[in-house]
Amino acid sequence: MTCSELDSTALSRIFSPEMTSMQNAQWKCDPSARTSAGARFQDAPCQRQQGFDVAYLVEDDPSVREALGELFASNGILHVPFSSAAEFLRCVRNDTTACLILDVRLPDMNGLELQRKLGSEGAPPIVFISGYGDIPSIIQAFKAGAMEFLTKPVNPQLLLPAVRAAFDLDRERRRSTAARMELQRRFSRLTPREREVFPLIIGGMLNKQAAAHLGITEVTLQVHRGQIMRKMQAESFADLVRMAGVLGIPGPDSVQAG
């Protein structure tokens, strides 16, 4: 679909009325500039997304896919379009940060079913779009963790901030996941005895108490404590307590209560 083919009638089917005139003006563009932007931002193959923030668009209506693609391209957002949930599931993602713009009604698996299939672990934040914003679907989507639910005709002033917020959320999730995996790697280096000592010392026990609890000498306990600090790369005892919280190791109250 070229710039000239996006007339007012087509736009009004996709975007909210108050945005149609603005989009018409915005898309009366230089064809050569659009070719350059399209080569960079639209229809980028799924396997070539390494190092980029990517908006995955799953929408079965070609006109909507094209129009949203034009919107993303004009705002510098790299996107990969799909016409069905099955196409998206075949995609081998290699992105840095991502979000999923997902239509509710699709020809094979609907958007809510795809959301359930993806689950929460590793799935990008989802922004739903639908021409049928029924209350049960909206509730189901949000209960399953949807970022936003927008009805068609889509308002770009709502969609674009939602996409950027989804990028921010996914970036933070990935950062947290990477940090947790690194702590788990460090924790895996501890010996069985050091893993016994860990919850006792972060639980508030004195060295003497922890040693008595394990039936070892206080000197041996201190050696284990030093090894834990070194292997966990903790800069301070407070840092070690923070790591324990991330790993789900019981804190002071849990250990003393036991």
C-alpha positions as CSV (number, residue, x, y, z in Angstrom):
1,M,0.0,0.0,0.0
2,T,1.5,3.3,-1.0
3,C,1.2,6.7,0.6
4,S,-1.4,7.9,-1.9
5,E,-3.5,4.8,-1.4
6,L,-4.1,5.6,2.3
7,D,-7.1,7.9,1.6
8,S,-9.5,9.3,4.2
9,T,-12.0,6.4,3.8
10,A,-9.3,3.8,4.5
11,L,-7.9,5.7,7.4
12,S,-11.2,6.2,9.0
13,R,-11.7,2.4,9.2
14,I,-8.4,2.1,11.1
15,F,-7.8,5.2,13.1
16,S,-10.2,7.2,15.3
17,P,-11.9,10.1,13.5
18,E,-10.1,12.8,15.3
19,M,-6.8,11.4,14.1
20,T,-7.7,10.8,10.5
21,S,-7.0,14.3,9.2
22,M,-3.7,14.4,11.0
23,Q,-2.6,11.1,9.5
24,N,-3.6,12.2,6.1
25,A,-1.4,15.3,6.4
26,Q,1.4,13.3,7.9
27,W,1.4,10.7,5.2
28,K,1.5,13.1,2.2
29,C,5.2,12.4,2.2
30,D,8.2,12.3,-0.1
31,P,8.2,8.8,-1.8
32,S,12.0,8.6,-1.7
33,A,12.0,9.3,2.0
34,R,9.3,6.7,2.5
35,T,11.2,4.1,0.6
36,S,14.2,4.6,2.9
37,A,12.1,4.5,6.0
38,G,10.3,1.4,4.8
39,A,13.5,-0.4,4.1
40,R,14.6,0.3,7.7
41,F,11.5,0.0,9.7
42,Q,8.8,-2.1,8.0
43,D,8.6,-5.8,7.0
44,A,12.0,-6.5,8.7
45,P,12.5,-10.3,8.8
46,C,12.0,-11.9,12.2
47,Q,15.4,-13.4,12.3
48,R,17.2,-10.1,11.8
49,Q,16.0,-8.3,14.9
50,Q,19.1,-8.8,17.1
51,G,19.9,-5.7,19.0
52,F,16.7,-3.9,18.3
53,D,13.4,-2.9,20.0
54,V,10.7,-4.7,18.0
55,A,6.9,-4.3,17.9
56,Y,5.4,-7.6,16.7
57,L,2.0,-6.9,15.1
58,V,-0.4,-9.8,14.7
59,E,-3.4,-8.7,12.7
60,D,-5.3,-10.5,10.0
61,D,-6.7,-7.4,8.2
62,P,-4.1,-6.4,5.5
63,S,-5.2,-2.8,5.5
64,V,-4.8,-2.5,9.3
65,R,-1.4,-4.1,9.1
66,E,-0.3,-1.7,6.4
67,A,-1.7,1.4,8.2
68,L,-0.2,0.5,11.5
69,G,3.0,-0.3,9.8
70,E,3.0,3.2,8.3
71,L,2.3,4.7,11.8
72,F,5.2,2.8,13.3
73,A,7.6,3.6,10.5
74,S,6.8,7.3,10.7
75,N,7.6,7.2,14.4
76,G,10.8,5.2,14.1
77,I,9.4,2.0,15.6
78,L,10.8,-1.2,14.1
79,H,8.0,-3.7,13.6
80,V,7.4,-7.2,12.2
81,P,3.9,-8.0,10.9
82,F,2.1,-11.3,11.0
83,S,-1.3,-12.3,9.6
84,S,-2.0,-15.0,12.1
85,A,-1.0,-16.4,15.5
86,A,0.6,-19.4,13.9
87,E,2.9,-17.2,11.9
88,F,4.0,-15.4,15.0
89,L,4.7,-18.7,16.8
90,R,7.0,-19.8,14.0
91,C,9.0,-16.6,14.5
92,V,12.4,-17.2,16.2
93,R,12.7,-14.0,18.2
94,N,16.2,-12.4,18.5
95,D,15.2,-9.0,19.8
96,T,16.7,-6.8,22.5
97,T,13.3,-5.5,23.7
98,A,9.8,-6.3,22.4
99,C,6.1,-5.8,22.6
100,L,3.2,-7.6,20.9
101,I,0.3,-5.7,19.3
102,L,-2.3,-8.4,19.1
103,D,-5.7,-8.5,17.5
104,V,-8.3,-10.4,19.5
105,R,-10.1,-12.0,16.5
106,L,-7.7,-14.0,14.3
107,P,-8.4,-16.7,11.7
108,D,-6.7,-19.6,13.5
109,M,-6.0,-19.1,17.2
110,N,-7.6,-16.0,18.6
111,G,-5.5,-13.4,20.5
112,L,-6.6,-14.5,24.0
113,E,-5.7,-18.1,23.2
114,L,-2.3,-16.9,21.9
115,Q,-1.8,-14.9,25.2
116,R,-2.5,-18.1,27.2
117,K,-0.2,-20.2,25.1
118,L,2.7,-17.7,25.5
119,G,2.1,-17.5,29.2
120,S,4.0,-14.9,31.2
121,E,7.5,-16.3,31.2
122,G,9.5,-14.8,28.4
123,A,6.5,-13.4,26.5
124,P,6.6,-9.7,25.5
125,P,4.1,-7.3,27.0
126,I,0.9,-7.4,25.0
127,V,-1.2,-4.5,23.7
128,F,-4.5,-5.8,22.5
129,I,-6.4,-4.1,19.6
130,S,-10.0,-5.1,18.7
131,G,-13.0,-4.0,16.9
132,Y,-15.1,-5.9,19.4
133,G,-14.1,-4.7,22.9
134,D,-16.6,-6.8,24.9
135,I,-16.2,-6.7,28.6
136,P,-15.4,-10.4,29.2
137,S,-12.6,-10.3,26.7
138,I,-11.1,-7.2,28.2
139,I,-11.3,-8.6,31.7
140,Q,-9.7,-11.9,30.6
141,A,-6.9,-10.1,28.8
142,F,-6.0,-7.9,31.8
143,K,-6.2,-10.8,34.2
144,A,-3.7,-12.6,32.1
145,G,-1.3,-9.6,32.2
146,A,-2.2,-7.5,29.1
147,M,-0.5,-4.1,29.1
148,E,-3.3,-2.3,27.3
149,F,-6.6,-3.0,25.4
150,L,-7.5,-0.6,22.7
151,T,-10.6,-0.7,20.5
152,K,-10.7,0.0,16.8
153,P,-10.6,2.5,15.3
154,V,-7.3,2.8,17.0
155,N,-6.2,6.2,18.4
156,P,-2.4,6.6,17.7
157,Q,-2.1,8.9,20.6
158,L,-3.0,6.0,22.8
159,L,-1.3,3.2,20.8
160,L,2.2,4.8,20.5
161,P,2.6,5.6,24.3
162,A,1.3,2.1,25.0
163,V,4.0,0.5,22.7
164,R,6.7,2.6,24.3
165,A,5.6,1.8,27.8
166,A,5.6,-1.9,26.8
167,F,9.2,-1.6,25.6
168,D,10.1,0.0,29.0
169,L,8.4,-2.8,30.9
170,D,10.0,-5.5,28.8
171,R,13.4,-3.9,29.2
172,E,13.0,-3.9,33.0
173,R,11.7,-7.5,33.0
174,R,14.7,-8.7,31.0
175,R,17.1,-6.8,33.3
176,S,15.5,-8.4,36.4
177,T,15.6,-11.8,34.8
178,A,19.2,-11.5,33.8
179,A,20.2,-10.3,37.3
180,R,18.3,-13.2,38.9
181,M,19.9,-15.8,36.6
182,E,23.3,-14.4,37.5
183,L,22.6,-14.7,41.2
184,Q,21.4,-18.3,40.6
185,R,24.6,-19.0,38.8
186,R,26.6,-17.7,41.8
187,F,24.4,-19.6,44.3
188,S,25.0,-22.8,42.3
189,R,28.7,-22.6,43.2
190,L,28.1,-22.8,46.9
191,T,28.8,-26.2,48.6
192,P,25.9,-28.0,50.3
193,R,27.2,-26.8,53.7
194,E,27.5,-23.2,52.5
195,R,23.9,-23.4,51.4
196,E,22.9,-24.5,54.9
197,V,24.9,-21.6,56.4
198,F,23.5,-19.0,54.0
199,P,19.9,-18.7,55.4
200,L,21.1,-18.8,59.0
201,I,23.5,-15.9,58.7
202,I,21.1,-13.7,56.6
203,G,18.3,-14.8,59.0
204,G,20.0,-12.8,61.8
205,M,21.8,-15.6,63.7
206,L,25.1,-14.8,65.4
207,N,28.0,-16.8,64.2
208,K,28.0,-18.7,67.5
209,Q,24.3,-19.5,67.2
210,A,24.6,-20.6,63.6
211,A,27.6,-22.8,64.4
212,A,25.7,-24.5,67.3
213,H,22.7,-25.0,65.1
214,L,24.8,-26.9,62.6
215,G,27.1,-28.6,65.1
216,I,30.3,-27.0,63.8
217,T,32.8,-24.7,65.4
218,E,32.5,-21.0,65.2
219,V,35.8,-20.7,63.2
220,T,34.4,-23.2,60.6
221,L,31.2,-21.1,60.4
222,Q,33.3,-18.0,59.8
223,V,35.2,-19.7,57.0
224,H,31.9,-20.7,55.3
225,R,30.5,-17.2,55.8
226,G,33.6,-15.7,54.0
227,Q,33.3,-18.2,51.2
228,I,29.6,-17.3,50.7
229,M,30.4,-13.6,50.6
230,R,33.2,-14.3,48.0
231,K,31.3,-16.7,45.8
232,M,28.1,-14.5,45.8
233,Q,30.3,-11.4,45.1
234,A,28.5,-9.5,47.9
235,E,30.0,-6.1,48.6
236,S,28.5,-6.1,52.1
237,F,26.3,-8.1,54.4
238,A,23.3,-5.9,53.4
239,D,24.1,-6.8,49.7
240,L,24.0,-10.5,50.6
241,V,20.6,-10.0,52.3
242,R,19.3,-8.3,49.2
243,M,20.6,-11.2,47.0
244,A,18.8,-13.7,49.3
245,G,15.6,-11.8,48.8
246,V,16.0,-12.0,45.0
247,L,16.7,-15.8,45.3
248,G,13.8,-16.4,47.6
249,I,15.9,-17.5,50.5
250,P,14.0,-17.0,53.8
251,G,14.7,-13.7,55.6
252,P,15.3,-13.1,59.3
253,D,11.7,-13.5,60.5
254,S,11.2,-16.8,58.6
255,V,14.4,-18.4,59.9
256,Q,14.0,-17.3,63.6
257,A,10.4,-18.4,63.6
258,G,11.5,-21.8,62.5
